[in-house]
């Protein structure tokens, strides 16, 4: 039994998956508390030597649990309907973000004290999420504490039921069924809520955090890579743990004329432009897509020359949007669900070759042995200098 409960608090676990497991296996976990309750209920006479310290401790615990349950039951029974509703409301809206805070809230507090307390209309997880600007590590830490508390509640539910019912199996079963429904409802609701909040944080919360980290001074070309890394880190802190991000920064330029983006589906690309002299583009993908990365790498090796030839053919074009469509429809489908899901095309034109340069800052994730980002560069120094860059993102 200890091993079963300990497995929910070991390093490296997926917190939301664990809470989901606790909710779905609530009935089995509740049954594990049975032996504890039986020990407490029957141990006084059957387990230890009558004169042992262990028996005395169990006897005192048994009596204290009965006394506290009787006192609470008596007090609650005497509440009016209005007082009962107020009590439930206060308990549901206690302002505490850690278990220690909750202990402090209830220390030396009676039911009357709870009724006199202030009301808070937001849940604990929402408080944690907002206080830490939607960073995942703090939110999941609160979820993990909730999971541990639910597991402890399951253990104590059956143990206490055994004591308070005198071992009545029929009543114990009713308590287990009710507790099962409650734990399942709490667990599933929290998992859905957290995943919904993670989904809603994209992309606005990450963009706000990225802008704050970048500051409000002009960003020089020499800092483009470092700035892209900072933006990527801010997005990595938020949203679903399975999501990863590729960030491309370039000089602020007019869309369609100097750059264009095409994606395979909505919801995987975001940007903020003309900020401190830069345009910042964020591409989101599932970091577990190593199979797709393998497909994309092999595809790119075969199609690189055709893509380069397509850029050469279109080098005099004045609009990147039209060239991107041309590459996708006439040369080769560059956006596919099983290879690259996003593409960005950039261009520049100048009389002097040095002025036609396209400045890029890039922060991307690398699958071992395979790049999540591939690119084709084309440069032609004719009467004017023409520069084109095509980036493909997983």
C-alpha positions as CSV (number, residue, x, y, z in Angstrom):
1,X,0.0,0.0,0.0
2,X,2.7,2.6,0.8
3,X,4.3,1.9,-2.6
4,X,1.0,2.5,-4.4
5,X,0.6,5.9,-2.7
6,X,4.3,6.8,-3.0
7,X,4.1,6.3,-6.8
8,X,2.0,9.4,-7.1
9,X,4.8,11.7,-5.7
10,X,8.0,10.3,-7.4
11,X,10.3,12.6,-9.5
12,X,9.6,12.9,-13.2
13,X,5.9,12.1,-13.2
14,X,3.4,13.9,-15.4
15,X,1.4,15.8,-12.9
16,X,-1.8,16.0,-14.9
17,X,-1.7,12.4,-16.0
18,X,-1.1,11.4,-12.4
19,X,-4.1,13.4,-11.2
20,X,-6.2,11.8,-13.9
21,X,-5.1,8.3,-12.8
22,X,-6.0,9.2,-9.2
23,X,-9.5,10.3,-10.4
24,X,-10.0,7.2,-12.6
25,X,-8.8,4.8,-9.9
26,X,-10.4,6.4,-7.0
27,X,-12.4,3.3,-5.9
28,X,-9.3,1.1,-5.9
29,X,-7.3,3.7,-3.9
30,X,-10.1,4.0,-1.4
31,X,-10.0,0.3,-0.8
32,X,-6.4,0.6,0.2
33,X,-7.4,2.6,3.2
34,X,-9.5,-0.3,4.6
35,X,-6.7,-2.1,6.4
36,X,-5.7,1.2,8.2
37,X,-9.3,1.7,9.4
38,X,-9.5,-2.0,10.5
39,X,-6.3,-1.6,12.4
40,X,-7.5,1.5,14.2
41,X,-10.9,0.1,14.9
42,X,-9.9,-3.4,16.0
43,X,-6.3,-2.9,17.1
44,X,-7.2,-2.0,20.7
45,X,-8.3,-5.6,21.4
46,X,-6.7,-7.8,18.8
47,X,-3.4,-6.4,17.5
48,X,-1.1,-5.4,20.2
49,X,-0.4,-6.4,23.8
50,X,-3.0,-4.8,26.0
51,X,-0.3,-3.0,28.1
52,X,1.8,-1.9,25.1
53,X,2.4,1.8,24.2
54,X,1.2,1.0,20.7
55,X,-2.2,-0.1,22.0
56,X,-2.5,3.0,24.2
57,X,-1.7,5.3,21.2
58,X,-4.3,3.6,19.0
59,X,-6.8,3.8,21.8
60,X,-6.2,7.5,22.2
61,X,-6.4,8.1,18.4
62,X,-9.6,6.1,18.3
63,X,-11.2,8.1,21.0
64,X,-10.0,11.5,19.7
65,X,-11.3,10.8,16.2
66,X,-14.7,9.8,17.6
67,X,-14.7,12.9,19.8
68,X,-13.8,15.3,17.0
69,X,-16.3,13.8,14.5
70,X,-19.1,13.9,17.1
71,X,-18.3,17.5,18.0
72,X,-18.2,18.6,14.3
73,X,-21.4,16.6,13.5
74,X,-23.2,18.2,16.4
75,X,-22.2,21.7,15.5
76,X,-23.0,21.3,11.8
77,X,-26.4,19.7,12.7
78,X,-27.3,22.8,14.7
79,X,-26.5,25.2,11.8
80,X,-29.4,27.1,10.1
81,X,-29.7,26.7,6.4
82,X,-28.2,30.2,5.8
83,X,-25.3,29.4,8.1
84,X,-24.7,26.1,6.3
85,X,-24.7,27.8,2.9
86,X,-22.2,30.4,4.2
87,X,-20.0,27.7,5.6
88,X,-19.9,25.8,2.3
89,X,-19.1,29.1,0.5
90,X,-16.3,29.9,2.8
91,X,-14.7,26.5,2.5
92,X,-14.9,26.6,-1.2
93,X,-13.3,30.0,-1.5
94,X,-10.5,29.9,1.1
95,X,-7.6,32.2,-0.1
96,X,-4.6,29.9,0.2
97,X,-2.0,28.9,-2.4
98,X,0.0,26.4,-0.4
99,X,-0.9,23.6,2.0
100,X,0.9,25.6,4.8
101,X,-1.3,28.6,4.1
102,X,-4.4,26.4,4.4
103,X,-3.1,25.0,7.8
104,X,-2.6,28.6,9.0
105,X,-6.1,29.6,7.8
106,X,-7.7,26.8,9.9
107,X,-5.4,27.0,12.9
108,X,-7.4,27.9,16.0
109,X,-10.4,28.5,13.8
110,X,-13.9,27.2,14.7
111,X,-16.9,26.9,12.4
112,X,-18.1,30.3,13.8
113,X,-14.7,31.8,12.9
114,X,-15.0,30.5,9.4
115,X,-18.4,32.1,9.0
116,X,-17.0,35.4,10.1
117,X,-14.1,35.3,7.6
118,X,-13.9,37.1,4.4
119,X,-15.1,35.6,1.1
120,X,-12.8,35.1,-1.9
121,X,-14.4,34.4,-5.3
122,X,-11.5,32.8,-7.1
123,X,-10.1,29.3,-6.7
124,X,-6.7,28.3,-5.4
125,X,-5.4,27.2,-8.8
126,X,-6.5,30.5,-10.4
127,X,-4.7,32.4,-7.7
128,X,-1.5,30.5,-8.2
129,X,-1.7,30.8,-12.0
130,X,-2.3,34.5,-12.0
131,X,0.2,35.3,-9.3
132,X,3.0,33.6,-11.3
133,X,2.0,34.9,-14.7
134,X,0.8,31.5,-16.0
135,X,4.2,29.8,-15.6
136,X,3.7,26.1,-15.8
137,X,6.0,25.0,-13.0
138,X,4.1,26.8,-10.3
139,X,0.6,25.8,-11.5
140,X,1.7,22.1,-11.7
141,X,3.2,22.3,-8.3
142,X,-0.2,23.3,-6.9
143,X,-1.8,20.5,-8.8
144,X,0.6,18.0,-7.4
145,X,-0.1,19.2,-3.9
146,X,-3.8,18.8,-4.6
147,X,-3.2,15.3,-6.0
148,X,-1.3,14.3,-2.8
149,X,-4.1,15.7,-0.7
150,X,-6.7,13.8,-2.6
151,X,-4.8,10.6,-2.2
152,X,-4.5,11.3,1.6
153,X,-8.2,12.0,1.7
154,X,-8.9,8.7,0.0
155,X,-6.8,6.9,2.6
156,X,-8.4,8.6,5.5
157,X,-12.0,8.3,4.2
158,X,-12.1,4.6,4.6
159,X,-10.0,4.6,7.8
160,X,-12.3,7.1,9.4
161,X,-15.4,5.3,8.1
162,X,-14.3,2.1,9.7
163,X,-14.0,3.9,13.1
164,X,-17.2,6.0,13.0
165,X,-19.4,3.3,11.7
166,X,-18.1,0.5,13.9
167,X,-17.1,-1.5,10.9
168,X,-20.6,-1.5,9.3
169,X,-19.7,-2.7,5.7
170,X,-22.9,-1.4,4.2
171,X,-22.4,2.1,5.5
172,X,-18.7,2.0,4.6
173,X,-19.6,1.0,1.0
174,X,-22.0,4.0,0.8
175,X,-19.2,6.3,2.0
176,X,-16.8,4.9,-0.5
177,X,-19.2,5.3,-3.4
178,X,-19.8,9.0,-2.4
179,X,-16.1,9.7,-1.9
180,X,-15.3,8.0,-5.3
181,X,-17.8,10.3,-7.1
182,X,-16.3,13.4,-5.3
183,X,-12.7,12.5,-6.1
184,X,-13.4,11.7,-9.7
185,X,-15.3,14.9,-10.2
186,X,-12.5,17.0,-8.6
187,X,-9.7,15.3,-10.4
188,X,-11.3,15.4,-13.8
189,X,-12.4,19.0,-13.4
190,X,-8.9,20.2,-12.4
191,X,-7.2,18.4,-15.3
192,X,-9.7,19.9,-17.8
193,X,-9.3,23.4,-16.2
194,X,-5.5,23.3,-16.2
195,X,-5.4,22.1,-19.8
196,X,-7.9,24.8,-20.8
197,X,-5.9,27.5,-19.1
198,X,-2.7,26.3,-20.8
199,X,-4.5,26.4,-24.2
200,X,-5.9,29.9,-23.5
201,X,-2.4,31.2,-22.6
202,X,-1.3,30.9,-26.3
203,X,-0.2,33.2,-27.6
204,X,-1.0,36.4,-25.8
205,X,0.5,35.5,-22.4
206,X,3.7,34.4,-23.9
207,X,3.9,37.5,-26.1
208,X,3.4,39.8,-23.1
209,X,6.1,38.0,-21.1
210,X,8.5,38.0,-24.1
211,X,8.1,41.8,-24.6
212,X,8.7,42.4,-20.9
213,X,12.0,40.4,-21.0
214,X,13.2,42.1,-24.2
215,X,12.7,45.5,-22.7
216,X,11.9,48.6,-24.6
217,X,15.2,49.7,-26.1
218,X,16.1,49.2,-29.8
219,X,17.5,45.7,-30.3
220,X,20.8,45.5,-32.3
221,X,21.4,42.8,-34.9
222,X,24.2,41.4,-32.7
223,X,21.5,40.6,-30.1
224,X,19.0,38.9,-32.5
225,X,20.0,35.3,-31.6
226,X,20.0,36.1,-27.8
227,X,16.7,37.9,-28.1
228,X,15.2,34.9,-29.9
229,X,16.4,32.6,-27.2
230,X,14.8,34.8,-24.5
231,X,11.5,34.8,-26.4
232,X,11.6,31.0,-26.7
233,X,12.3,30.5,-23.0
234,X,9.3,32.6,-22.0
235,X,7.0,30.5,-24.2
236,X,8.6,27.3,-23.0
237,X,7.6,28.3,-19.4
238,X,3.9,28.4,-20.3
239,X,1.3,26.3,-22.0
240,X,1.4,22.5,-22.3
241,X,4.5,20.6,-21.4
242,X,4.5,18.8,-24.7
243,X,4.7,22.0,-26.7
244,X,8.0,23.4,-28.0
245,X,8.7,26.6,-29.9
246,X,11.0,27.9,-32.7
247,X,11.5,31.6,-32.8
248,X,12.8,33.7,-35.7
249,X,13.7,37.4,-35.3
250,X,14.5,39.8,-38.2
251,X,14.5,43.5,-38.9
252,X,11.0,45.1,-38.9
253,X,9.8,45.0,-42.5
254,X,6.5,45.2,-44.4
255,X,4.5,42.0,-44.5
256,X,3.9,40.4,-48.0
257,X,6.5,42.6,-49.6
258,X,9.5,41.5,-47.4
259,X,8.2,38.4,-45.6
260,X,5.3,36.0,-45.6
261,X,4.3,32.9,-43.5
262,X,2.2,29.9,-44.5
263,X,1.0,27.2,-42.0
264,X,-0.6,23.8,-42.4
265,X,-3.2,24.6,-39.7
266,X,-4.3,27.5,-37.4
267,X,-3.0,27.8,-33.9
268,X,0.7,26.9,-34.5
269,X,2.1,30.4,-35.4
270,X,2.1,33.8,-33.7
271,X,4.0,37.0,-34.1
272,X,4.6,40.5,-32.7
273,X,6.0,43.0,-35.2
274,X,7.6,46.4,-35.3
275,X,8.7,46.1,-31.7
276,X,12.0,47.8,-30.8
277,X,13.0,47.6,-34.4
278,X,12.3,43.9,-34.9
279,X,9.7,41.4,-36.1
280,X,9.4,38.3,-34.0
281,X,7.8,35.1,-35.3
282,X,6.9,32.1,-33.0
283,X,6.2,28.6,-34.4
284,X,4.7,26.0,-32.1
285,X,4.9,22.3,-32.4
286,X,4.8,19.0,-30.5
287,X,8.3,18.2,-29.2
288,X,7.6,14.5,-29.3
289,X,7.4,14.6,-33.1
290,X,10.8,12.9,-33.7
291,X,9.2,10.7,-36.4
292,X,8.0,13.7,-38.3
293,X,11.4,15.4,-37.9
294,X,13.0,12.3,-39.5
295,X,10.5,12.5,-42.4
296,X,11.1,16.2,-42.8
297,X,14.9,15.8,-42.8
298,X,14.8,13.2,-45.6
299,X,12.3,15.2,-47.6
300,X,14.4,18.4,-47.4
301,X,17.5,16.6,-48.6
302,X,15.6,15.5,-51.7
303,X,13.9,18.8,-52.4
304,X,16.6,21.4,-51.5
305,X,17.8,21.9,-55.1
306,X,14.3,22.3,-56.5
307,X,13.5,24.9,-53.9
308,X,16.6,26.8,-54.6
309,X,15.8,26.7,-58.3
310,X,12.3,28.0,-57.5
311,X,13.8,31.0,-55.6
312,X,16.1,31.8,-58.5
313,X,13.2,31.7,-60.9
314,X,11.2,34.1,-58.8
315,X,14.0,36.4,-57.6
316,X,12.7,39.5,-59.4
317,X,9.3,39.2,-57.7
318,X,8.2,42.0,-55.5
319,X,5.9,40.1,-53.1
320,X,6.9,37.2,-50.9
321,X,3.3,36.1,-50.5
322,X,3.0,35.3,-54.2
323,X,6.4,33.5,-54.3
324,X,5.5,31.4,-51.3
325,X,2.3,30.2,-53.0
326,X,4.3,29.6,-56.2
327,X,6.8,27.4,-54.4
328,X,4.1,25.4,-52.7
329,X,1.9,24.9,-55.7
330,X,4.3,24.8,-58.7
331,X,7.6,23.4,-57.3
332,X,6.7,21.1,-54.4
333,X,4.2,21.1,-51.5
334,X,6.3,22.6,-48.8
335,X,3.7,22.4,-46.1
336,X,2.5,18.9,-45.1
337,X,1.1,17.4,-41.9
338,X,3.8,14.7,-41.8
339,X,6.8,16.9,-42.5
340,X,7.1,20.7,-42.2
341,X,3.9,22.4,-41.0
342,X,5.1,26.1,-41.3
343,X,7.1,28.0,-43.8
344,X,8.5,31.6,-43.8
345,X,9.9,33.4,-46.8
346,X,11.9,36.6,-46.6
347,X,13.4,38.8,-49.3
348,X,15.5,41.9,-49.6
349,X,16.7,44.1,-52.5
350,X,19.3,46.8,-52.6
351,X,21.7,48.5,-55.0
352,X,24.7,47.5,-52.9
353,X,25.1,43.8,-52.0
354,X,26.0,44.6,-48.4
355,X,22.6,46.4,-48.0
356,X,20.6,43.4,-49.3
357,X,21.6,41.2,-46.4
358,X,18.7,39.7,-44.4
359,X,19.5,39.7,-40.7
360,X,18.2,36.7,-38.8
361,X,18.1,35.6,-35.2
362,X,17.0,32.0,-34.6
363,X,16.2,29.9,-31.6
364,X,15.0,26.4,-32.4
365,X,14.9,22.9,-30.9
366,X,17.0,20.1,-32.3
367,X,16.0,16.5,-32.3
368,X,19.1,14.4,-31.9
369,X,20.6,14.1,-35.3
370,X,17.9,16.1,-37.0
371,X,17.0,19.7,-37.2
372,X,13.5,21.0,-36.4
373,X,14.3,24.0,-38.7
374,X,15.7,23.8,-42.3
375,X,16.4,26.7,-44.7
376,X,17.3,27.6,-48.3
377,X,19.3,30.7,-49.0
378,X,19.5,32.4,-52.4
379,X,21.6,35.5,-53.3
380,X,22.1,37.1,-56.7
381,X,24.2,40.2,-57.2
382,X,22.9,41.6,-60.5
383,X,22.3,45.3,-61.3
384,X,20.5,45.1,-58.0
385,X,21.4,42.6,-55.3
386,X,18.6,40.1,-54.4
387,X,18.5,38.0,-51.3
388,X,15.9,35.4,-50.4
389,X,15.6,33.0,-47.4
390,X,13.1,30.2,-47.1
391,X,12.7,28.7,-43.6
392,X,10.8,25.5,-42.9
393,X,9.6,24.6,-39.4
394,X,8.2,21.4,-38.0
